[in-house]
Amino acid sequence: MERNHVILVAAGAVVTCALIPLDIFYSLIAAVITSALFMSVIIMEKTSAAPQITCFLSEDARALVVVNQGTAPAEKIHVVLVPQDIEFEIPLLNVDARHECTLPNMINEAKAVVTYEHQDGKTFSHTFRLSALSVDNDDLLKPVFPMFGWK
């Protein structure tokens, strides 16, 4: 853990111990808050540098768009479009970068199998269903009912 995280957890433990003589319920509340902070720090460290590749078809279905939505660059990206027998490689895709691969013809439906590596050599694999008629490639944080406009 980083130094700041250790200081945060230690301060929470000290506050918890200091609240024991005052009231046991206050100390238990502080212990729950400290343990929640500790767990969130552990989860944050495990997911701090991980690539997350997504694929979708462009608006005209003549290109495949590959996007890295993670927090680390992805290396050695290998994409296979299953029924079309199309394969291509992307050597490196940085964080929030997009890569468009032009397809020889328009695709109605397909399945993309993507394999990529992290910088430390860990291999990931994901499968994406692609359709020219569905639009599920939008931002994950986009509201279902945009009341006040979006972006």
Disulfide bonds with the S-S distance in Angstrom:
none
